[in-house]
């Protein structure tokens, strides 16, 4: 309980931490920066296109990866692949 009060909720196994930012390059060459959020209400107005939930297919695909890795995840239109160009966790920022 003390840990929760001091640092907020812990990281869920198999998920990236809330606030993680990633830059991805998709197979079509486009690049997109995204920010992972744990709760959809945390997505700021106008930021829905660059925010993903930590338990979404893309959020889950980022778990356990680092810059240089290739990830894949399922969408309604089929599998999407992307190279992780950068991955920054909340504690990494100074």
Buried (B, 14 or more C-beta within 10 A) or exposed (E): EEEEEEEEEEBEEEBBBBBBBBBBBEEEEEEBEBBBBBEEEBBEEEEEEEBBBBBBBBBBBBBEBEEEEEBEBEEEEEEBEBBBBEBBBEEEEE
